Amino acid sequence: MLSSVAGDRGRKSNYVYGSSKAGLSAFLDGLRNRIDREGVTVLTIKPGPTKTAMTAGMPKSEKFADVDSVAESIVSAIDKRRDILYVPFQWQPIMFIIRNIPERIFKKLNL
C-alpha cells in the first residue's frame, strides 16, 4: 500500500497530508500484525518525492526520484516479502533522524 515519508513526522508545511499518511501507515502496521500468521504480506511503501506528471511543475522536481527506479524497488520489495520500503533507500536513515529530533527543536526547524 502506498503511504509516504511525510507520514513519519508531522511538519508545518504539509501536516494534513502527513497526518493522512501517518494514519494509513498505522493502519497497515496493525493489519500486517494481524494477518502475518496467515502468510499474507502487507507492504507499506514510503516514497520520497518522485518525478511524475503530478510533480512536474514543483520546484526542484528534476531532483526527485525516477519513477522507473521507484517501481523496480517496489517490485523487488514485493518479491522479498518486505514489510516497509523507503524508496529511494536514502529516505530510511533521513527519516530515522527526523523522527528522533526532540519536539522542542523540531518546532524551530523550517521543514
C-alpha positions in Angstrom: 0.0 0.0 0.0 1.3 3.4 -0.9 2.0 5.7 2.0 4.7 8.4 2.2 7.8 9.5 4.1 5.6 12.5 5.0 3.7 10.3 7.4 6.7 9.7 9.6 6.6 13.1 11.3 4.1 16.0 11.2 5.6 19.1 9.5 4.1 22.6 9.4 4.3 22.6 5.6 2.1 19.6 5.0 0.6 18.4 8.3 -2.8 17.5 6.8 -1.2 15.3 4.0 1.3 13.9 6.5 -1.4 13.0 9.1 -3.4 11.1 6.5 -0.3 9.1 5.5 0.6 8.5 9.2 -2.9 7.1 9.8 -2.6 4.9 6.8 0.8 3.6 7.9 -0.5 2.9 11.4 -3.5 1.0 9.9 -1.1 -1.0 7.7 1.1 -1.8 10.8 -1.9 -3.2 12.6 -3.2 -5.1 9.6 0.3 -6.6 9.0 0.5 -7.7 12.6 -3.0 -9.2 12.4 -2.7 -11.3 9.2 1.1 -12.1 9.2 0.5 -15.5 10.8 -1.8 -16.4 7.9 1.0 -16.0 5.4 -0.2 -12.6 4.0 2.4 -9.9 3.5 1.4 -6.2 3.8 4.0 -3.9 2.2 4.0 -0.3 3.3 5.7 1.8 0.6 7.1 5.1 1.8 8.4 7.0 -1.2 10.0 10.4 -1.1 9.3 12.9 -3.9 9.0 11.1 -7.2 9.1 12.5 -10.8 5.5 12.1 -12.0 3.1 14.2 -14.0 1.7 15.5 -10.7 5.0 16.8 -9.5 6.4 18.1 -12.8 5.8 21.7 -12.0 7.1 21.6 -8.5 10.3 23.4 -7.6 13.4 21.2 -7.8 11.4 18.4 -9.3 14.3 17.5 -11.5 16.0 16.1 -8.4 13.0 13.9 -7.5 13.4 10.1 -7.7 12.9 8.5 -11.1 9.6 6.7 -11.3 11.0 3.6 -13.1 13.6 3.0 -10.4 11.0 3.5 -7.7 8.8 0.9 -9.5 11.8 -1.5 -9.7 12.4 -1.1 -5.9 8.7 -1.8 -5.2 8.7 -5.0 -7.3 11.9 -6.2 -5.5 10.4 -5.5 -2.1 7.2 -7.4 -3.0 9.4 -10.4 -4.2 11.3 -10.3 -0.9 8.1 -10.1 1.1 9.3 -6.9 2.9 7.2 -5.1 5.4 8.2 -1.5 4.8 10.0 0.1 1.9 11.5 3.5 1.9 12.3 4.5 -1.7 14.8 5.7 -2.7 16.7 4.0 0.1 18.2 7.2 1.4 14.9 8.1 3.0 15.2 5.4 5.6 18.1 7.0 7.5 16.9 10.5 6.8 13.5 9.8 8.4 15.1 7.9 11.3 16.9 11.2 12.1 13.9 13.4 11.6 11.7 11.1 13.7 14.2 11.3 16.6 14.7 15.1 16.7 13.2 16.3 20.0 9.9 18.2 19.5 11.2 21.4 21.1 14.0 21.5 18.5 11.8 20.2 15.6 9.3 23.1 16.1 12.1 25.6 15.4 13.2 23.9 12.1 11.9 25.1 8.8 10.9 21.7 7.4 
